[in-house]
């Protein structure tokens, strides 16, 4: 797991918590911010996945 993958997972978790708290207290803005944080986290995970794939290809000598 690389840094982007780890950061993305943390952001997703924090976003889910923020969204749940917003729903609990009836605050639509907090729900939306939580959802946005989750989307950002998923994007970071995807970037980390791509980095890992590229690194593995380079280490195995594949060309692009």
PDB file of N, CA, C and O in Angstrom:
ATOM      1  N   UNK A   1       0.854  -1.175   0.000  1.00  0.00           N
ATOM      2  CA  UNK A   1       0.000   0.000   0.000  1.00  0.00           C
ATOM      3  C   UNK A   1       0.899   1.236   0.000  1.00  0.00           C
ATOM      4  O   UNK A   1       1.818   1.355   0.811  1.00  0.00           O
ATOM      5  N   UNK A   2       0.614   2.148  -0.924  1.00  0.00           N
ATOM      6  CA  UNK A   2       1.409   3.370  -0.971  1.00  0.00           C
ATOM      7  C   UNK A   2       0.684   4.514  -0.247  1.00  0.00           C
ATOM      8  O   UNK A   2      -0.431   4.355   0.251  1.00  0.00           O
ATOM      9  N   UNK A   3       1.341   5.642  -0.210  1.00  0.00           N
ATOM     10  CA  UNK A   3       0.833   6.790   0.555  1.00  0.00           C
ATOM     11  C   UNK A   3      -0.538   7.270   0.059  1.00  0.00           C
ATOM     12  O   UNK A   3      -1.420   7.571   0.864  1.00  0.00           O
ATOM     13  N   UNK A   4      -0.713   7.339  -1.254  1.00  0.00           N
ATOM     14  CA  UNK A   4      -2.000   7.799  -1.792  1.00  0.00           C
ATOM     15  C   UNK A   4      -3.126   6.839  -1.451  1.00  0.00           C
ATOM     16  O   UNK A   4      -4.240   7.270  -1.153  1.00  0.00           O
ATOM     17  N   UNK A   5      -2.848   5.552  -1.491  1.00  0.00           N
ATOM     18  CA  UNK A   5      -3.871   4.574  -1.133  1.00  0.00           C
ATOM     19  C   UNK A   5      -4.263   4.724   0.335  1.00  0.00           C
ATOM     20  O   UNK A   5      -5.447   4.715   0.672  1.00  0.00           O
ATOM     21  N   UNK A   6      -3.263   4.862   1.206  1.00  0.00           N
ATOM     22  CA  UNK A   6      -3.536   5.011   2.642  1.00  0.00           C
ATOM     23  C   UNK A   6      -4.290   6.311   2.930  1.00  0.00           C
ATOM     24  O   UNK A   6      -5.272   6.314   3.672  1.00  0.00           O
ATOM     25  N   UNK A   7      -3.828   7.407   2.341  1.00  0.00           N
ATOM     26  CA  UNK A   7      -4.514   8.694   2.539  1.00  0.00           C
ATOM     27  C   UNK A   7      -5.952   8.634   2.032  1.00  0.00           C
ATOM     28  O   UNK A   7      -6.864   9.178   2.656  1.00  0.00           O
ATOM     29  N   UNK A   8      -6.142   7.972   0.902  1.00  0.00           N
ATOM     30  CA  UNK A   8      -7.479   7.846   0.337  1.00  0.00           C
ATOM     31  C   UNK A   8      -8.415   7.065   1.239  1.00  0.00           C
ATOM     32  O   UNK A   8      -9.581   7.427   1.397  1.00  0.00           O
ATOM     33  N   UNK A   9      -7.907   5.997   1.829  1.00  0.00           N
ATOM     34  CA  UNK A   9      -8.740   5.202   2.737  1.00  0.00           C
ATOM     35  C   UNK A   9      -9.138   6.004   3.970  1.00  0.00           C
ATOM     36  O   UNK A   9     -10.274   5.925   4.437  1.00  0.00           O
ATOM     37  N   UNK A  10      -8.190   6.775   4.488  1.00  0.00           N
ATOM     38  CA  UNK A  10      -8.488   7.616   5.655  1.00  0.00           C
ATOM     39  C   UNK A  10      -9.531   8.665   5.286  1.00  0.00           C
ATOM     40  O   UNK A  10     -10.467   8.908   6.047  1.00  0.00           O
ATOM     41  N   UNK A  11      -9.370   9.290   4.114  1.00  0.00           N
ATOM     42  CA  UNK A  11     -10.335  10.311   3.687  1.00  0.00           C
ATOM     43  C   UNK A  11     -11.728   9.716   3.510  1.00  0.00           C
ATOM     44  O   UNK A  11     -12.724  10.341   3.876  1.00  0.00           O
ATOM     45  N   UNK A  12     -11.799   8.517   2.950  1.00  0.00           N
ATOM     46  CA  UNK A  12     -13.107   7.855   2.790  1.00  0.00           C
ATOM     47  C   UNK A  12     -13.754   7.612   4.144  1.00  0.00           C
ATOM     48  O   UNK A  12     -14.944   7.871   4.328  1.00  0.00           O
ATOM     49  N   UNK A  13     -12.974   7.119   5.079  1.00  0.00           N
ATOM     50  CA  UNK A  13     -13.510   6.844   6.413  1.00  0.00           C
ATOM     51  C   UNK A  13     -13.986   8.128   7.090  1.00  0.00           C
ATOM     52  O   UNK A  13     -15.084   8.171   7.646  1.00  0.00           O
ATOM     53  N   UNK A  14     -13.160   9.172   7.041  1.00  0.00           N
ATOM     54  CA  UNK A  14     -13.552  10.445   7.649  1.00  0.00           C
ATOM     55  C   UNK A  14     -14.788  11.028   6.969  1.00  0.00           C
ATOM     56  O   UNK A  14     -15.648  11.615   7.626  1.00  0.00           O
ATOM     57  N   UNK A  15     -14.870  10.865   5.661  1.00  0.00           N
ATOM     58  CA  UNK A  15     -16.038  11.346   4.925  1.00  0.00           C
ATOM     59  C   UNK A  15     -17.309  10.623   5.329  1.00  0.00           C
ATOM     60  O   UNK A  15     -18.365  11.239   5.466  1.00  0.00           O
ATOM     61  N   UNK A  16     -17.206   9.311   5.519  1.00  0.00           N
ATOM     62  CA  UNK A  16     -18.377   8.544   5.955  1.00  0.00           C
ATOM     63  C   UNK A  16     -18.831   8.990   7.339  1.00  0.00           C
ATOM     64  O   UNK A  16     -20.027   9.116   7.604  1.00  0.00           O
ATOM     65  N   UNK A  17     -17.862   9.228   8.213  1.00  0.00           N
ATOM     66  CA  UNK A  17     -18.196   9.696   9.563  1.00  0.00           C
ATOM     67  C   UNK A  17     -18.856  11.065   9.494  1.00  0.00           C
ATOM     68  O   UNK A  17     -19.884  11.295  10.131  1.00  0.00           O
ATOM     69  N   UNK A  18     -18.263  11.981   8.718  1.00  0.00           N
ATOM     70  CA  UNK A  18     -18.810  13.331   8.599  1.00  0.00           C
ATOM     71  C   UNK A  18     -20.211  13.302   7.998  1.00  0.00           C
ATOM     72  O   UNK A  18     -21.090  14.045   8.433  1.00  0.00           O
ATOM     73  N   UNK A  19     -20.416  12.462   7.019  1.00  0.00           N
ATOM     74  CA  UNK A  19     -21.731  12.357   6.396  1.00  0.00           C
ATOM     75  C   UNK A  19     -22.752  11.808   7.396  1.00  0.00           C
ATOM     76  O   UNK A  19     -23.881  12.295   7.463  1.00  0.00           O
ATOM     77  N   UNK A  20     -22.359  10.805   8.165  1.00  0.00           N
ATOM     78  CA  UNK A  20     -23.268  10.218   9.156  1.00  0.00           C
ATOM     79  C   UNK A  20     -23.613  11.217  10.257  1.00  0.00           C
ATOM     80  O   UNK A  20     -24.764  11.300  10.686  1.00  0.00           O
ATOM     81  N   UNK A  21     -22.620  11.971  10.711  1.00  0.00           N
ATOM     82  CA  UNK A  21     -22.875  12.986  11.736  1.00  0.00           C
ATOM     83  C   UNK A  21     -23.808  14.058  11.181  1.00  0.00           C
ATOM     84  O   UNK A  21     -24.740  14.489  11.860  1.00  0.00           O
ATOM     85  N   UNK A  22     -23.558  14.483   9.957  1.00  0.00           N
ATOM     86  CA  UNK A  22     -24.431  15.472   9.325  1.00  0.00           C
ATOM     87  C   UNK A  22     -25.862  14.983   9.218  1.00  0.00           C
ATOM     88  O   UNK A  22     -26.806  15.738   9.449  1.00  0.00           O
ATOM     89  N   UNK A  23     -26.016  13.710   8.865  1.00  0.00           N
ATOM     90  CA  UNK A  23     -27.355  13.124   8.772  1.00  0.00           C
ATOM     91  C   UNK A  23     -28.001  13.076  10.154  1.00  0.00           C
ATOM     92  O   UNK A  23     -29.187  13.369  10.301  1.00  0.00           O
ATOM     93  N   UNK A  24     -27.216  12.706  11.168  1.00  0.00           N
ATOM     94  CA  UNK A  24     -27.731  12.585  12.533  1.00  0.00           C
ATOM     95  C   UNK A  24     -28.218  13.924  13.085  1.00  0.00           C
ATOM     96  O   UNK A  24     -29.262  13.996  13.733  1.00  0.00           O
ATOM     97  N   UNK A  25     -27.444  14.991  12.819  1.00  0.00           N
ATOM     98  CA  UNK A  25     -27.823  16.302  13.358  1.00  0.00           C
ATOM     99  C   UNK A  25     -28.704  17.096  12.392  1.00  0.00           C
ATOM    100  O   UNK A  25     -29.139  18.204  12.708  1.00  0.00           O
ATOM    101  N   UNK A  26     -28.959  16.529  11.227  1.00  0.00           N
ATOM    102  CA  UNK A  26     -29.834  17.195  10.260  1.00  0.00           C
ATOM    103  C   UNK A  26     -29.170  18.338   9.518  1.00  0.00           C
ATOM    104  O   UNK A  26     -29.835  19.304   9.145  1.00  0.00           O
ATOM    105  N   UNK A  27     -27.856  18.240   9.298  1.00  0.00           N
ATOM    106  CA  UNK A  27     -27.111  19.301   8.635  1.00  0.00           C
ATOM    107  C   UNK A  27     -26.723  18.838   7.227  1.00  0.00           C
ATOM    108  O   UNK A  27     -25.788  18.055   7.059  1.00  0.00           O
ATOM    109  N   UNK A  28     -27.440  19.321   6.235  1.00  0.00           N
ATOM    110  CA  UNK A  28     -27.206  18.921   4.846  1.00  0.00           C
ATOM    111  C   UNK A  28     -25.807  19.306   4.376  1.00  0.00           C
ATOM    112  O   UNK A  28     -25.191  18.570   3.605  1.00  0.00           O
ATOM    113  N   UNK A  29     -25.304  20.441   4.827  1.00  0.00           N
ATOM    114  CA  UNK A  29     -23.973  20.893   4.405  1.00  0.00           C
ATOM    115  C   UNK A  29     -22.894  19.910   4.858  1.00  0.00           C
ATOM    116  O   UNK A  29     -21.985  19.591   4.093  1.00  0.00           O
ATOM    117  N   UNK A  30     -22.991  19.431   6.093  1.00  0.00           N
ATOM    118  CA  UNK A  30     -22.013  18.466   6.592  1.00  0.00           C
ATOM    119  C   UNK A  30     -22.129  17.131   5.850  1.00  0.00           C
ATOM    120  O   UNK A  30     -21.127  16.464   5.594  1.00  0.00           O
ATOM    121  N   UNK A  31     -23.348  16.757   5.514  1.00  0.00           N
ATOM    122  CA  UNK A  31     -23.539  15.531   4.736  1.00  0.00           C
ATOM    123  C   UNK A  31     -22.846  15.647   3.384  1.00  0.00           C
ATOM    124  O   UNK A  31     -22.167  14.723   2.936  1.00  0.00           O
ATOM    125  N   UNK A  32     -23.027  16.787   2.748  1.00  0.00           N
ATOM    126  CA  UNK A  32     -22.425  17.015   1.434  1.00  0.00           C
ATOM    127  C   UNK A  32     -20.908  17.052   1.526  1.00  0.00           C
ATOM    128  O   UNK A  32     -20.222  16.471   0.685  1.00  0.00           O
ATOM    129  N   UNK A  33     -20.376  17.729   2.538  1.00  0.00           N
ATOM    130  CA  UNK A  33     -18.924  17.772   2.720  1.00  0.00           C
ATOM    131  C   UNK A  33     -18.361  16.371   2.954  1.00  0.00           C
ATOM    132  O   UNK A  33     -17.293  16.030   2.446  1.00  0.00           O
ATOM    133  N   UNK A  34     -19.076  15.578   3.716  1.00  0.00           N
ATOM    134  CA  UNK A  34     -18.649  14.203   3.950  1.00  0.00           C
ATOM    135  C   UNK A  34     -18.628  13.393   2.665  1.00  0.00           C
ATOM    136  O   UNK A  34     -17.699  12.624   2.418  1.00  0.00           O
ATOM    137  N   UNK A  35     -19.660  13.574   1.847  1.00  0.00           N
ATOM    138  CA  UNK A  35     -19.717  12.873   0.567  1.00  0.00           C
ATOM    139  C   UNK A  35     -18.569  13.316  -0.340  1.00  0.00           C
ATOM    140  O   UNK A  35     -17.946  12.487  -1.004  1.00  0.00           O
ATOM    141  N   UNK A  36     -18.289  14.619  -0.368  1.00  0.00           N
ATOM    142  CA  UNK A  36     -17.183  15.134  -1.175  1.00  0.00           C
ATOM    143  C   UNK A  36     -15.856  14.557  -0.704  1.00  0.00           C
ATOM    144  O   UNK A  36     -14.995  14.220  -1.517  1.00  0.00           O
ATOM    145  N   UNK A  37     -15.692  14.446   0.594  1.00  0.00           N
ATOM    146  CA  UNK A  37     -14.461  13.883   1.151  1.00  0.00           C
ATOM    147  C   UNK A  37     -14.305  12.419   0.728  1.00  0.00           C
ATOM    148  O   UNK A  37     -13.198  11.963   0.443  1.00  0.00           O
ATOM    149  N   UNK A  38     -15.417  11.692   0.690  1.00  0.00           N
ATOM    150  CA  UNK A  38     -15.367  10.296   0.252  1.00  0.00           C
ATOM    151  C   UNK A  38     -14.945  10.192  -1.213  1.00  0.00           C
ATOM    152  O   UNK A  38     -14.136   9.337  -1.572  1.00  0.00           O
ATOM    153  N   UNK A  39     -15.494  11.061  -2.048  1.00  0.00           N
ATOM    154  CA  UNK A  39     -15.140  11.058  -3.475  1.00  0.00           C
ATOM    155  C   UNK A  39     -13.658  11.380  -3.654  1.00  0.00           C
ATOM    156  O   UNK A  39     -12.976  10.744  -4.457  1.00  0.00           O
ATOM    157  N   UNK A  40     -13.162  12.362  -2.910  1.00  0.00           N
ATOM    158  CA  UNK A  40     -11.746  12.709  -2.975  1.00  0.00           C
ATOM    159  C   UNK A  40     -10.892  11.530  -2.536  1.00  0.00           C
ATOM    160  O   UNK A  40      -9.866  11.236  -3.150  1.00  0.00           O
ATOM    161  N   UNK A  41     -11.313  10.859  -1.480  1.00  0.00           N
ATOM    162  CA  UNK A  41     -10.582   9.689  -1.004  1.00  0.00           C
ATOM    163  C   UNK A  41     -10.543   8.579  -2.040  1.00  0.00           C
ATOM    164  O   UNK A  41      -9.505   7.945  -2.231  1.00  0.00           O
ATOM    165  N   UNK A  42     -11.656   8.339  -2.706  1.00  0.00           N
ATOM    166  CA  UNK A  42     -11.700   7.298  -3.735  1.00  0.00           C
ATOM    167  C   UNK A  42     -10.795   7.656  -4.909  1.00  0.00           C
ATOM    168  O   UNK A  42     -10.174   6.779  -5.509  1.00  0.00           O
ATOM    169  N   UNK A  43     -10.722   8.943  -5.235  1.00  0.00           N
ATOM    170  CA  UNK A  43      -9.828   9.385  -6.308  1.00  0.00           C
ATOM    171  C   UNK A  43      -8.372   9.153  -5.910  1.00  0.00           C
ATOM    172  O   UNK A  43      -7.566   8.714  -6.730  1.00  0.00           O
ATOM    173  N   UNK A  44      -8.035   9.445  -4.659  1.00  0.00           N
ATOM    174  CA  UNK A  44      -6.663   9.219  -4.194  1.00  0.00           C
ATOM    175  C   UNK A  44      -6.314   7.737  -4.211  1.00  0.00           C
ATOM    176  O   UNK A  44      -5.188   7.363  -4.539  1.00  0.00           O
ATOM    177  N   UNK A  45      -7.280   6.897  -3.857  1.00  0.00           N
ATOM    178  CA  UNK A  45      -7.047   5.453  -3.909  1.00  0.00           C
ATOM    179  C   UNK A  45      -6.768   5.029  -5.350  1.00  0.00           C
ATOM    180  O   UNK A  45      -5.858   4.238  -5.599  1.00  0.00           O
ATOM    181  N   UNK A  46      -7.546   5.549  -6.295  1.00  0.00           N
ATOM    182  CA  UNK A  46      -7.351   5.211  -7.711  1.00  0.00           C
ATOM    183  C   UNK A  46      -5.981   5.671  -8.200  1.00  0.00           C
ATOM    184  O   UNK A  46      -5.321   4.959  -8.957  1.00  0.00           O
ATOM    185  N   UNK A  47      -5.554   6.850  -7.777  1.00  0.00           N
ATOM    186  CA  UNK A  47      -4.224   7.346  -8.145  1.00  0.00           C
ATOM    187  C   UNK A  47      -3.157   6.424  -7.575  1.00  0.00           C
ATOM    188  O   UNK A  47      -2.200   6.067  -8.262  1.00  0.00           O
ATOM    189  N   UNK A  48      -3.329   6.043  -6.323  1.00  0.00           N
ATOM    190  CA  UNK A  48      -2.376   5.120  -5.698  1.00  0.00           C
ATOM    191  C   UNK A  48      -2.334   3.777  -6.400  1.00  0.00           C
ATOM    192  O   UNK A  48      -1.262   3.196  -6.567  1.00  0.00           O
ATOM    193  N   UNK A  49      -3.490   3.277  -6.812  1.00  0.00           N
ATOM    194  CA  UNK A  49      -3.544   2.011  -7.551  1.00  0.00           C
ATOM    195  C   UNK A  49      -2.777   2.127  -8.866  1.00  0.00           C
ATOM    196  O   UNK A  49      -2.015   1.232  -9.232  1.00  0.00           O
ATOM    197  N   UNK A  50      -2.986   3.238  -9.572  1.00  0.00           N
ATOM    198  CA  UNK A  50      -2.289   3.457 -10.843  1.00  0.00           C
ATOM    199  C   UNK A  50      -0.779   3.545 -10.624  1.00  0.00           C
ATOM    200  O   UNK A  50      -0.001   2.991 -11.401  1.00  0.00           O
ATOM    201  N   UNK A  51      -0.369   4.241  -9.566  1.00  0.00           N
ATOM    202  CA  UNK A  51       1.058   4.339  -9.263  1.00  0.00           C
ATOM    203  C   UNK A  51       1.655   2.959  -9.008  1.00  0.00           C
ATOM    204  O   UNK A  51       2.758   2.657  -9.465  1.00  0.00           O
ATOM    205  N   UNK A  52       0.929   2.136  -8.286  1.00  0.00           N
ATOM    206  CA  UNK A  52       1.406   0.796  -7.959  1.00  0.00           C
ATOM    207  C   UNK A  52       1.542  -0.060  -9.221  1.00  0.00           C
ATOM    208  O   UNK A  52       2.522  -0.788  -9.380  1.00  0.00           O
ATOM    209  N   UNK A  53       0.560   0.032 -10.110  1.00  0.00           N
ATOM    210  CA  UNK A  53       0.606  -0.732 -11.361  1.00  0.00           C
ATOM    211  C   UNK A  53       1.788  -0.288 -12.215  1.00  0.00           C
ATOM    212  O   UNK A  53       2.523  -1.120 -12.747  1.00  0.00           O
ATOM    213  N   UNK A  54       1.966   1.016 -12.344  1.00  0.00           N
ATOM    214  CA  UNK A  54       3.078   1.541 -13.149  1.00  0.00           C
ATOM    215  C   UNK A  54       4.410   1.122 -12.552  1.00  0.00           C
ATOM    216  O   UNK A  54       5.319   0.720 -13.280  1.00  0.00           O
ATOM    217  N   UNK A  55       4.533   1.211 -11.242  1.00  0.00           N
ATOM    218  CA  UNK A  55       5.775   0.820 -10.579  1.00  0.00           C
ATOM    219  C   UNK A  55       6.068  -0.662 -10.817  1.00  0.00           C
ATOM    220  O   UNK A  55       7.207  -1.037 -11.093  1.00  0.00           O
ATOM    221  N   UNK A  56       5.035  -1.504 -10.710  1.00  0.00           N
ATOM    222  CA  UNK A  56       5.227  -2.932 -10.951  1.00  0.00           C
ATOM    223  C   UNK A  56       5.642  -3.209 -12.395  1.00  0.00           C
ATOM    224  O   UNK A  56       6.491  -4.065 -12.642  1.00  0.00           O
ATOM    225  N   UNK A  57       5.052  -2.495 -13.343  1.00  0.00           N
ATOM    226  CA  UNK A  57       5.413  -2.670 -14.749  1.00  0.00           C
ATOM    227  C   UNK A  57       6.854  -2.253 -15.005  1.00  0.00           C
ATOM    228  O   UNK A  57       7.586  -2.931 -15.726  1.00  0.00           O
ATOM    229  N   UNK A  58       7.250  -1.151 -14.419  1.00  0.00           N
ATOM    230  CA  UNK A  58       8.619  -0.668 -14.599  1.00  0.00           C
ATOM    231  C   UNK A  58       9.605  -1.657 -13.992  1.00  0.00           C
ATOM    232  O   UNK A  58      10.636  -1.960 -14.592  1.00  0.00           O
ATOM    233  N   UNK A  59       9.288  -2.159 -12.800  1.00  0.00           N
ATOM    234  CA  UNK A  59      10.179  -3.110 -12.139  1.00  0.00           C
ATOM    235  C   UNK A  59      10.299  -4.420 -12.911  1.00  0.00           C
ATOM    236  O   UNK A  59      11.323  -5.097 -12.825  1.00  0.00           O
ATOM    237  N   UNK A  60       9.270  -4.780 -13.657  1.00  0.00           N
ATOM    238  CA  UNK A  60       9.300  -6.015 -14.448  1.00  0.00           C
ATOM    239  C   UNK A  60       9.852  -5.789 -15.852  1.00  0.00           C
ATOM    240  O   UNK A  60      10.007  -6.738 -16.621  1.00  0.00           O
ATOM    241  N   UNK A  61      10.145  -4.550 -16.182  1.00  0.00           N
ATOM    242  CA  UNK A  61      10.742  -4.242 -17.472  1.00  0.00           C
ATOM    243  C   UNK A  61       9.761  -4.063 -18.610  1.00  0.00           C
ATOM    244  O   UNK A  61      10.160  -4.121 -19.773  1.00  0.00           O
ATOM    245  N   UNK A  62       8.502  -3.848 -18.316  1.00  0.00           N
ATOM    246  CA  UNK A  62       7.516  -3.612 -19.367  1.00  0.00           C
ATOM    247  C   UNK A  62       7.677  -2.192 -19.905  1.00  0.00           C
ATOM    248  O   UNK A  62       8.059  -1.277 -19.175  1.00  0.00           O
ATOM    249  N   UNK A  63       7.383  -2.027 -21.174  1.00  0.00           N
ATOM    250  CA  UNK A  63       7.414  -0.679 -21.743  1.00  0.00           C
ATOM    251  C   UNK A  63       5.993  -0.229 -22.032  1.00  0.00           C
ATOM    252  O   UNK A  63       5.085  -1.047 -22.174  1.00  0.00           O
ATOM    253  N   UNK A  64       5.813   1.071 -22.118  1.00  0.00           N
ATOM    254  CA  UNK A  64       4.489   1.639 -22.378  1.00  0.00           C
ATOM    255  C   UNK A  64       4.411   2.148 -23.786  1.00  0.00           C
ATOM    256  O   UNK A  64       3.373   2.665 -24.199  1.00  0.00           O
TER     257      UNK A  64
END
